[in-house]
Amino acid sequence: MQEMSLNTPDGACEILVGEHLSARLKSLEQDLILLVDENVLCQHHDIFEAFRTITLPSGEVYKTIQTVENIYRELVKLEADRSTMLVGVGGGLATDVAGFVASTFLRGVPFGFISTTLLGQVDASIGGKNGVNLDGYKNMVGDFRQPSFVWCDLSLLSTLSHREYVSGIAEVIKYGAIWDEGFMVYLEKHMDQLLAQDMKVLEHVVTVSAAIKVEVVENDERESDLRRILNFGHTLGHAIERHQKVLHGEAVAMGMILAAKLSNKLGLLPSAEVQRLQKIIASAGLPVEMTLNPEELFQNIRKDKKKSGEEIHFVLLDGRGKTKIKAFALNELKSIVHDLC
Ligand SMILES: NC(=O)c1ccc[n+]([C@@H]2O[C@H](COP(=O)([O-])OP(=O)(O)OC[C@H]3O[C@@H](n4cnc5c(N)ncnc54)[C@H](O)[C@@H]3O)[C@@H](O)[C@H]2O)c1
């Protein structure tokens, strides 16, 4: 098992990466209520049945204020109070929702996460961003509050669909591209073992990814500058996700390729590096080509919540493991998107 902590002015979050971590719930002394993703509860009933649980419906369409409201009511029925600790168990959807509920119910109760998807373990569960979607727009309502713990239980990944697992690999590749060239080389060498969920490789990959996210968040919790680099591939990725029926990681993979191509056009990244990124993305089984409607894509980017005024901040690659953030005026971006698609 690997252990690290994320320290912010609000306190410390313990992050553990290893097998069978969910068994640790029994050692917690607080009064617990688990908010568990429905599929996780179904697949791992034996682990969670001893606890009071609220089932979270699976699917992005349920990441809403309505779901949050339903959970508040269940918590009232269960007589939860300020000393009750909520534990969100599931992927990014469950932890985003559980974190938001815990931050707002009774003006905030203690909470922790057991992360059960690869995407959740390497990204979504770490960093204290909680929230829900509004009218189909991603994460429009939410807050920043760190959980007390995030346990990345690698054993639970065995029941995740292969497609969801691969979707998480997109975020892993992102860390190599934006931050750590040595990690990129490791991924190039070990992609087959990672795809086969070889425990040694998986533990290393989740630990390195989580440690990079921790380092970035510790230096910029509220996303004023540095944290923005984690959005590499996401400005276009979110726009793709909104009008194509693809998973988050699949959209991000495509978004990263388009952002790398743009970096190349702007003279920041050699063509060979764009091809290298495409190659590793393809080796994971992620999409490297999609039929995209540029006008629709542009309209979706316009609505991106990271738009400040009439500008969009775009994360570009500036060589191996390096990034550059550039602000584009909306009309400039329109022609860029038409060019890229
Ligand atoms: N807060 C953040 O910083 C942050 C960062 C990135 C993404 N996100 C959010 O994360 C969400 C996506 O997260 P995700 O990719 O983990 O998807 P998800 O939570 O929707 O889970 C994907 C699917 O896998 C199922 N599942 C989860 N764990 C399982 C397991 N162990 N076995 C079997 N099935 C399992 C779920 O029921 C669901 O059907 C999005 O809502 C996104 O906005 C948040």
The ligand as an SDF file (V2000), in Angstrom:
LIG
                    3D

 44 48  0  0  0  0  0  0  0  0999 V2000
  -13.9960   16.6030   -9.0090 N   0  0  0  0  0  0  0  0  0  0  0  0
  -13.0900   16.5140   -9.9420 C   0  0  0  0  0  0  0  0  0  0  0  0
  -11.9890   17.0810   -9.8250 O   0  0  0  0  0  0  0  0  0  0  0  0
  -13.3810   15.7120  -11.1890 C   0  0  0  0  0  0  0  0  0  0  0  0
  -12.3550   15.4510  -12.1070 C   0  0  0  0  0  0  0  0  0  0  0  0
  -12.6440   14.6560  -13.2080 C   0  0  0  0  0  0  0  0  0  0  0  0
  -13.9260   14.1430  -13.3960 C   0  0  0  0  0  0  0  0  0  0  0  0
  -14.9080   14.4270  -12.4980 N   0  0  0  0  0  0  0  0  0  0  0  0
  -16.2610   13.8840  -12.6670 C   0  0  0  0  0  0  0  0  0  0  0  0
  -16.1990   12.4690  -12.5620 O   0  0  0  0  0  0  0  0  0  0  0  0
  -17.3130   11.9040  -13.2740 C   0  0  0  0  0  0  0  0  0  0  0  0
  -16.8390   10.7380  -14.0850 C   0  0  0  0  0  0  0  0  0  0  0  0
  -16.2830    9.7960  -13.1940 O   0  0  0  0  0  0  0  0  0  0  0  0
  -16.0790    8.2800  -13.5820 P   0  0  0  0  0  0  0  0  0  0  0  0
  -15.4300    8.1980  -14.9060 O   0  0  0  0  0  0  0  0  0  0  0  0
  -15.4540    7.6280  -12.4260 O   0  0  0  0  0  0  0  0  0  0  0  0
  -17.5710    7.7640  -13.8640 O   0  0  0  0  0  0  0  0  0  0  0  0
  -18.7660    7.2520  -12.9370 P   0  0  0  0  0  0  0  0  0  0  0  0
  -18.5880    7.6330  -11.5380 O   0  0  0  0  0  0  0  0  0  0  0  0
  -20.0010    7.6440  -13.6450 O   0  0  0  0  0  0  0  0  0  0  0  0
  -18.5850    5.6620  -13.0410 O   0  0  0  0  0  0  0  0  0  0  0  0
  -18.6270    5.0480  -14.3160 C   0  0  0  0  0  0  0  0  0  0  0  0
  -19.5070    3.7890  -14.3040 C   0  0  0  0  0  0  0  0  0  0  0  0
  -18.8380    2.7630  -13.5960 O   0  0  0  0  0  0  0  0  0  0  0  0
  -19.6780    2.2290  -12.5740 C   0  0  0  0  0  0  0  0  0  0  0  0
  -18.7600    1.7980  -11.5290 N   0  0  0  0  0  0  0  0  0  0  0  0
  -18.0050    2.5830  -10.7160 C   0  0  0  0  0  0  0  0  0  0  0  0
  -17.1490    1.8400  -10.0160 N   0  0  0  0  0  0  0  0  0  0  0  0
  -17.3660    0.5540  -10.3660 C   0  0  0  0  0  0  0  0  0  0  0  0
  -16.7850   -0.6710   -9.9800 C   0  0  0  0  0  0  0  0  0  0  0  0
  -15.7480   -0.7410   -9.1380 N   0  0  0  0  0  0  0  0  0  0  0  0
  -17.2880   -1.8090  -10.5140 N   0  0  0  0  0  0  0  0  0  0  0  0
  -18.3060   -1.7580  -11.4020 C   0  0  0  0  0  0  0  0  0  0  0  0
  -18.8750   -0.6260  -11.8330 N   0  0  0  0  0  0  0  0  0  0  0  0
  -18.4070    0.5140  -11.3150 C   0  0  0  0  0  0  0  0  0  0  0  0
  -20.6440    3.3380  -12.2550 C   0  0  0  0  0  0  0  0  0  0  0  0
  -21.8480    2.8270  -11.7510 O   0  0  0  0  0  0  0  0  0  0  0  0
  -20.8410    3.9780  -13.6220 C   0  0  0  0  0  0  0  0  0  0  0  0
  -21.8040    3.2390  -14.3520 O   0  0  0  0  0  0  0  0  0  0  0  0
  -17.8950   13.0320  -14.0970 C   0  0  0  0  0  0  0  0  0  0  0  0
  -19.0970   13.4450  -13.4960 O   0  0  0  0  0  0  0  0  0  0  0  0
  -16.8470   14.1430  -14.0180 C   0  0  0  0  0  0  0  0  0  0  0  0
  -17.4200   15.4190  -14.1070 O   0  0  0  0  0  0  0  0  0  0  0  0
  -14.6460   15.1880  -11.3960 C   0  0  0  0  0  0  0  0  0  0  0  0
  1  2  1  0
  2  3  2  0
  2  4  1  0
  4  5  1  0
  4 44  2  0
  5  6  2  0
  6  7  1  0
  7  8  2  0
  8  9  1  0
  8 44  1  0
  9 10  1  0
  9 42  1  0
 10 11  1  0
 11 12  1  0
 11 40  1  0
 12 13  1  0
 13 14  1  0
 14 15  2  0
 14 16  1  0
 14 17  1  0
 17 18  1  0
 18 19  2  0
 18 20  1  0
 18 21  1  0
 21 22  1  0
 22 23  1  0
 23 24  1  0
 23 38  1  0
 24 25  1  0
 25 26  1  0
 25 36  1  0
 26 27  1  0
 26 35  1  0
 27 28  2  0
 28 29  1  0
 29 30  1  0
 29 35  2  0
 30 31  1  0
 30 32  2  0
 32 33  1  0
 33 34  2  0
 34 35  1  0
 36 37  1  0
 36 38  1  0
 38 39  1  0
 40 41  1  0
 40 42  1  0
 42 43  1  0
M  CHG  2   8   1  16  -1
M  END
$$$$
